[in-house]
Amino acid sequence: MNFGILVPLAPFIVAIAIVGIVIWAGVKNREETHKTIRLALEKGQPLPPEAIEALKGSGKKVSTAQSDLRTGVIWLAVALGIGAFGYFVGMEEGDAVYPLLGIASIPGMIGLAFIVLSFFNKNKA
């Protein structure tokens, strides 16, 4: 059997698998939370305010300067990894350097934007 068609599809299959695992883990976490709250209510125990907040599911996390800086550093590391990959591939295939550096510039600019935002976000806790 020829698996040659799977090679170009592998990155997409892996990406779909990762997203699926993250969604599945979130669903399992919500199920466990609901089960715990249901048991507490059946036994007549009061719900703590944290449990009520968890049920509201605002989901929106407030960004802080530290979280913006961490996100920016991660994006810059991704860009450097892609750039290094382009450099090493360029040793064998010279035409591959510039397209890979162009691709690396996208996460690099996102990382720089997050780092700049971390400086403007200092007053938030």
mmCIF file of the C-alpha atoms, coordinates in Angstrom:
data_MODEL
# 
_entry.id   MODEL 
# 
loop_
_atom_site.group_PDB 
_atom_site.id 
_atom_site.type_symbol 
_atom_site.label_atom_id 
_atom_site.label_alt_id 
_atom_site.label_comp_id 
_atom_site.label_asym_id 
_atom_site.label_entity_id 
_atom_site.label_seq_id 
_atom_site.pdbx_PDB_ins_code 
_atom_site.Cartn_x 
_atom_site.Cartn_y 
_atom_site.Cartn_z 
_atom_site.occupancy 
_atom_site.B_iso_or_equiv 
_atom_site.pdbx_formal_charge 
_atom_site.auth_seq_id 
_atom_site.auth_comp_id 
_atom_site.auth_asym_id 
_atom_site.auth_atom_id 
_atom_site.pdbx_PDB_model_num 
ATOM 1   C CA . MET A 1 1   ? 0.000   0.000  0.000  1.00 0.00 ? 1   MET A CA 1 
ATOM 2   C CA . ASN A 1 2   ? 1.300   3.455  -0.949 1.00 0.00 ? 2   ASN A CA 1 
ATOM 3   C CA . PHE A 1 3   ? 1.344   5.943  1.933  1.00 0.00 ? 3   PHE A CA 1 
ATOM 4   C CA . GLY A 1 4   ? 2.844   8.744  -0.171 1.00 0.00 ? 4   GLY A CA 1 
ATOM 5   C CA . ILE A 1 5   ? -0.375  10.793 0.048  1.00 0.00 ? 5   ILE A CA 1 
ATOM 6   C CA . LEU A 1 6   ? -0.201  10.796 3.866  1.00 0.00 ? 6   LEU A CA 1 
ATOM 7   C CA . VAL A 1 7   ? 3.149   12.572 3.994  1.00 0.00 ? 7   VAL A CA 1 
ATOM 8   C CA . PRO A 1 8   ? 1.879   15.984 2.818  1.00 0.00 ? 8   PRO A CA 1 
ATOM 9   C CA . LEU A 1 9   ? -1.298  15.550 4.884  1.00 0.00 ? 9   LEU A CA 1 
ATOM 10  C CA . ALA A 1 10  ? 0.544   14.656 8.109  1.00 0.00 ? 10  ALA A CA 1 
ATOM 11  C CA . PRO A 1 11  ? 0.865   18.227 9.474  1.00 0.00 ? 11  PRO A CA 1 
ATOM 12  C CA . PHE A 1 12  ? -2.857  18.807 8.985  1.00 0.00 ? 12  PHE A CA 1 
ATOM 13  C CA . ILE A 1 13  ? -3.756  15.491 10.588 1.00 0.00 ? 13  ILE A CA 1 
ATOM 14  C CA . VAL A 1 14  ? -1.543  16.299 13.586 1.00 0.00 ? 14  VAL A CA 1 
ATOM 15  C CA . ALA A 1 15  ? -3.069  19.788 13.924 1.00 0.00 ? 15  ALA A CA 1 
ATOM 16  C CA . ILE A 1 16  ? -6.599  18.362 13.833 1.00 0.00 ? 16  ILE A CA 1 
ATOM 17  C CA . ALA A 1 17  ? -5.638  15.726 16.410 1.00 0.00 ? 17  ALA A CA 1 
ATOM 18  C CA . ILE A 1 18  ? -4.190  18.358 18.765 1.00 0.00 ? 18  ILE A CA 1 
ATOM 19  C CA . VAL A 1 19  ? -7.298  20.539 18.517 1.00 0.00 ? 19  VAL A CA 1 
ATOM 20  C CA . GLY A 1 20  ? -9.494  17.488 19.084 1.00 0.00 ? 20  GLY A CA 1 
ATOM 21  C CA . ILE A 1 21  ? -7.561  16.459 22.183 1.00 0.00 ? 21  ILE A CA 1 
ATOM 22  C CA . VAL A 1 22  ? -7.770  19.977 23.649 1.00 0.00 ? 22  VAL A CA 1 
ATOM 23  C CA . ILE A 1 23  ? -11.532 20.143 23.039 1.00 0.00 ? 23  ILE A CA 1 
ATOM 24  C CA . TRP A 1 24  ? -12.038 16.661 24.489 1.00 0.00 ? 24  TRP A CA 1 
ATOM 25  C CA . ALA A 1 25  ? -10.044 17.575 27.621 1.00 0.00 ? 25  ALA A CA 1 
ATOM 26  C CA . GLY A 1 26  ? -12.156 20.706 28.108 1.00 0.00 ? 26  GLY A CA 1 
ATOM 27  C CA . VAL A 1 27  ? -15.378 18.726 27.815 1.00 0.00 ? 27  VAL A CA 1 
ATOM 28  C CA . LYS A 1 28  ? -14.121 16.156 30.328 1.00 0.00 ? 28  LYS A CA 1 
ATOM 29  C CA . ASN A 1 29  ? -13.115 18.913 32.733 1.00 0.00 ? 29  ASN A CA 1 
ATOM 30  C CA . ARG A 1 30  ? -16.588 20.523 32.550 1.00 0.00 ? 30  ARG A CA 1 
ATOM 31  C CA . GLU A 1 31  ? -18.235 17.128 33.058 1.00 0.00 ? 31  GLU A CA 1 
ATOM 32  C CA . GLU A 1 32  ? -16.165 16.524 36.206 1.00 0.00 ? 32  GLU A CA 1 
ATOM 33  C CA . THR A 1 33  ? -16.984 20.005 37.514 1.00 0.00 ? 33  THR A CA 1 
ATOM 34  C CA . HIS A 1 34  ? -20.693 19.457 36.977 1.00 0.00 ? 34  HIS A CA 1 
ATOM 35  C CA . LYS A 1 35  ? -20.528 16.023 38.603 1.00 0.00 ? 35  LYS A CA 1 
ATOM 36  C CA . THR A 1 36  ? -18.787 17.446 41.677 1.00 0.00 ? 36  THR A CA 1 
ATOM 37  C CA . ILE A 1 37  ? -21.285 20.292 42.021 1.00 0.00 ? 37  ILE A CA 1 
ATOM 38  C CA . ARG A 1 38  ? -24.214 17.909 41.547 1.00 0.00 ? 38  ARG A CA 1 
ATOM 39  C CA . LEU A 1 39  ? -22.895 15.662 44.335 1.00 0.00 ? 39  LEU A CA 1 
ATOM 40  C CA . ALA A 1 40  ? -22.409 18.634 46.661 1.00 0.00 ? 40  ALA A CA 1 
ATOM 41  C CA . LEU A 1 41  ? -25.962 19.842 46.032 1.00 0.00 ? 41  LEU A CA 1 
ATOM 42  C CA . GLU A 1 42  ? -27.414 16.370 46.563 1.00 0.00 ? 42  GLU A CA 1 
ATOM 43  C CA . LYS A 1 43  ? -25.661 16.180 49.945 1.00 0.00 ? 43  LYS A CA 1 
ATOM 44  C CA . GLY A 1 44  ? -26.977 19.626 50.909 1.00 0.00 ? 44  GLY A CA 1 
ATOM 45  C CA . GLN A 1 45  ? -23.627 21.382 50.976 1.00 0.00 ? 45  GLN A CA 1 
ATOM 46  C CA . PRO A 1 46  ? -23.527 25.067 49.943 1.00 0.00 ? 46  PRO A CA 1 
ATOM 47  C CA . LEU A 1 47  ? -21.707 26.017 46.760 1.00 0.00 ? 47  LEU A CA 1 
ATOM 48  C CA . PRO A 1 48  ? -18.591 28.156 47.198 1.00 0.00 ? 48  PRO A CA 1 
ATOM 49  C CA . PRO A 1 49  ? -18.457 31.384 45.138 1.00 0.00 ? 49  PRO A CA 1 
ATOM 50  C CA . GLU A 1 50  ? -15.582 29.933 43.055 1.00 0.00 ? 50  GLU A CA 1 
ATOM 51  C CA . ALA A 1 51  ? -17.832 27.121 41.856 1.00 0.00 ? 51  ALA A CA 1 
ATOM 52  C CA . ILE A 1 52  ? -20.528 29.564 40.825 1.00 0.00 ? 52  ILE A CA 1 
ATOM 53  C CA . GLU A 1 53  ? -17.959 31.631 38.921 1.00 0.00 ? 53  GLU A CA 1 
ATOM 54  C CA . ALA A 1 54  ? -16.721 28.471 37.188 1.00 0.00 ? 54  ALA A CA 1 
ATOM 55  C CA . LEU A 1 55  ? -20.279 27.696 36.093 1.00 0.00 ? 55  LEU A CA 1 
ATOM 56  C CA . LYS A 1 56  ? -20.779 31.158 34.640 1.00 0.00 ? 56  LYS A CA 1 
ATOM 57  C CA . GLY A 1 57  ? -18.042 30.340 32.170 1.00 0.00 ? 57  GLY A CA 1 
ATOM 58  C CA . SER A 1 58  ? -16.908 33.847 31.385 1.00 0.00 ? 58  SER A CA 1 
ATOM 59  C CA . GLY A 1 59  ? -13.835 32.240 29.822 1.00 0.00 ? 59  GLY A CA 1 
ATOM 60  C CA . LYS A 1 60  ? -12.272 35.648 29.167 1.00 0.00 ? 60  LYS A CA 1 
ATOM 61  C CA . LYS A 1 61  ? -8.916  35.883 30.906 1.00 0.00 ? 61  LYS A CA 1 
ATOM 62  C CA . VAL A 1 62  ? -7.585  39.334 31.674 1.00 0.00 ? 62  VAL A CA 1 
ATOM 63  C CA . SER A 1 63  ? -4.198  39.768 30.090 1.00 0.00 ? 63  SER A CA 1 
ATOM 64  C CA . THR A 1 64  ? -1.405  41.017 32.275 1.00 0.00 ? 64  THR A CA 1 
ATOM 65  C CA . ALA A 1 65  ? 1.983   42.418 31.381 1.00 0.00 ? 65  ALA A CA 1 
ATOM 66  C CA . GLN A 1 66  ? 3.584   39.131 32.412 1.00 0.00 ? 66  GLN A CA 1 
ATOM 67  C CA . SER A 1 67  ? 1.232   37.002 30.284 1.00 0.00 ? 67  SER A CA 1 
ATOM 68  C CA . ASP A 1 68  ? 1.751   39.291 27.279 1.00 0.00 ? 68  ASP A CA 1 
ATOM 69  C CA . LEU A 1 69  ? 5.522   39.074 27.713 1.00 0.00 ? 69  LEU A CA 1 
ATOM 70  C CA . ARG A 1 70  ? 5.413   35.268 27.979 1.00 0.00 ? 70  ARG A CA 1 
ATOM 71  C CA . THR A 1 71  ? 3.236   35.008 24.882 1.00 0.00 ? 71  THR A CA 1 
ATOM 72  C CA . GLY A 1 72  ? 5.567   37.329 22.975 1.00 0.00 ? 72  GLY A CA 1 
ATOM 73  C CA . VAL A 1 73  ? 8.648   35.342 23.936 1.00 0.00 ? 73  VAL A CA 1 
ATOM 74  C CA . ILE A 1 74  ? 6.968   32.103 22.847 1.00 0.00 ? 74  ILE A CA 1 
ATOM 75  C CA . TRP A 1 75  ? 6.033   33.595 19.467 1.00 0.00 ? 75  TRP A CA 1 
ATOM 76  C CA . LEU A 1 76  ? 9.587   34.892 19.018 1.00 0.00 ? 76  LEU A CA 1 
ATOM 77  C CA . ALA A 1 77  ? 10.967  31.437 19.835 1.00 0.00 ? 77  ALA A CA 1 
ATOM 78  C CA . VAL A 1 78  ? 8.694   29.931 17.174 1.00 0.00 ? 78  VAL A CA 1 
ATOM 79  C CA . ALA A 1 79  ? 9.968   32.500 14.664 1.00 0.00 ? 79  ALA A CA 1 
ATOM 80  C CA . LEU A 1 80  ? 13.584  31.756 15.575 1.00 0.00 ? 80  LEU A CA 1 
ATOM 81  C CA . GLY A 1 81  ? 12.939  28.043 15.197 1.00 0.00 ? 81  GLY A CA 1 
ATOM 82  C CA . ILE A 1 82  ? 11.467  28.510 11.733 1.00 0.00 ? 82  ILE A CA 1 
ATOM 83  C CA . GLY A 1 83  ? 14.341  30.840 10.811 1.00 0.00 ? 83  GLY A CA 1 
ATOM 84  C CA . ALA A 1 84  ? 16.928  28.309 12.002 1.00 0.00 ? 84  ALA A CA 1 
ATOM 85  C CA . PHE A 1 85  ? 15.141  25.611 10.042 1.00 0.00 ? 85  PHE A CA 1 
ATOM 86  C CA . GLY A 1 86  ? 15.325  27.829 6.953  1.00 0.00 ? 86  GLY A CA 1 
ATOM 87  C CA . TYR A 1 87  ? 19.030  28.436 7.531  1.00 0.00 ? 87  TYR A CA 1 
ATOM 88  C CA . PHE A 1 88  ? 19.854  24.750 7.807  1.00 0.00 ? 88  PHE A CA 1 
ATOM 89  C CA . VAL A 1 89  ? 17.652  23.774 4.864  1.00 0.00 ? 89  VAL A CA 1 
ATOM 90  C CA . GLY A 1 90  ? 19.328  26.567 2.914  1.00 0.00 ? 90  GLY A CA 1 
ATOM 91  C CA . MET A 1 91  ? 22.668  24.814 3.272  1.00 0.00 ? 91  MET A CA 1 
ATOM 92  C CA . GLU A 1 92  ? 21.357  22.114 0.958  1.00 0.00 ? 92  GLU A CA 1 
ATOM 93  C CA . GLU A 1 93  ? 18.698  24.014 -0.989 1.00 0.00 ? 93  GLU A CA 1 
ATOM 94  C CA . GLY A 1 94  ? 19.633  27.677 -1.294 1.00 0.00 ? 94  GLY A CA 1 
ATOM 95  C CA . ASP A 1 95  ? 16.249  28.755 -2.643 1.00 0.00 ? 95  ASP A CA 1 
ATOM 96  C CA . ALA A 1 96  ? 14.466  27.683 0.554  1.00 0.00 ? 96  ALA A CA 1 
ATOM 97  C CA . VAL A 1 97  ? 16.001  30.291 2.873  1.00 0.00 ? 97  VAL A CA 1 
ATOM 98  C CA . TYR A 1 98  ? 14.002  33.372 1.920  1.00 0.00 ? 98  TYR A CA 1 
ATOM 99  C CA . PRO A 1 99  ? 10.526  31.805 1.841  1.00 0.00 ? 99  PRO A CA 1 
ATOM 100 C CA . LEU A 1 100 ? 11.123  30.238 5.265  1.00 0.00 ? 100 LEU A CA 1 
ATOM 101 C CA . LEU A 1 101 ? 12.427  33.528 6.655  1.00 0.00 ? 101 LEU A CA 1 
ATOM 102 C CA . GLY A 1 102 ? 9.283   35.172 5.286  1.00 0.00 ? 102 GLY A CA 1 
ATOM 103 C CA . ILE A 1 103 ? 7.145   32.600 7.052  1.00 0.00 ? 103 ILE A CA 1 
ATOM 104 C CA . ALA A 1 104 ? 9.176   33.117 10.244 1.00 0.00 ? 104 ALA A CA 1 
ATOM 105 C CA . SER A 1 105 ? 8.497   36.851 10.113 1.00 0.00 ? 105 SER A CA 1 
ATOM 106 C CA . ILE A 1 106 ? 4.777   36.290 10.810 1.00 0.00 ? 106 ILE A CA 1 
ATOM 107 C CA . PRO A 1 107 ? 5.126   34.749 14.294 1.00 0.00 ? 107 PRO A CA 1 
ATOM 108 C CA . GLY A 1 108 ? 8.089   37.082 14.866 1.00 0.00 ? 108 GLY A CA 1 
ATOM 109 C CA . MET A 1 109 ? 5.943   40.176 14.339 1.00 0.00 ? 109 MET A CA 1 
ATOM 110 C CA . ILE A 1 110 ? 3.176   38.712 16.513 1.00 0.00 ? 110 ILE A CA 1 
ATOM 111 C CA . GLY A 1 111 ? 5.762   38.117 19.250 1.00 0.00 ? 111 GLY A CA 1 
ATOM 112 C CA . LEU A 1 112 ? 7.085   41.668 18.981 1.00 0.00 ? 112 LEU A CA 1 
ATOM 113 C CA . ALA A 1 113 ? 3.533   43.023 19.199 1.00 0.00 ? 113 ALA A CA 1 
ATOM 114 C CA . PHE A 1 114 ? 2.889   41.067 22.402 1.00 0.00 ? 114 PHE A CA 1 
ATOM 115 C CA . ILE A 1 115 ? 6.165   42.274 23.907 1.00 0.00 ? 115 ILE A CA 1 
ATOM 116 C CA . VAL A 1 116 ? 5.278   45.894 23.083 1.00 0.00 ? 116 VAL A CA 1 
ATOM 117 C CA . LEU A 1 117 ? 1.822   45.337 24.604 1.00 0.00 ? 117 LEU A CA 1 
ATOM 118 C CA . SER A 1 118 ? 3.454   44.076 27.792 1.00 0.00 ? 118 SER A CA 1 
ATOM 119 C CA . PHE A 1 119 ? 5.071   47.490 28.255 1.00 0.00 ? 119 PHE A CA 1 
ATOM 120 C CA . PHE A 1 120 ? 1.727   49.286 27.834 1.00 0.00 ? 120 PHE A CA 1 
ATOM 121 C CA . ASN A 1 121 ? -0.063  46.817 30.104 1.00 0.00 ? 121 ASN A CA 1 
ATOM 122 C CA . LYS A 1 122 ? 2.000   47.531 33.250 1.00 0.00 ? 122 LYS A CA 1 
ATOM 123 C CA . ASN A 1 123 ? -0.828  48.996 35.334 1.00 0.00 ? 123 ASN A CA 1 
ATOM 124 C CA . LYS A 1 124 ? -2.976  45.849 35.214 1.00 0.00 ? 124 LYS A CA 1 
ATOM 125 C CA . ALA A 1 125 ? -2.556  43.249 37.926 1.00 0.00 ? 125 ALA A CA 1 
# 
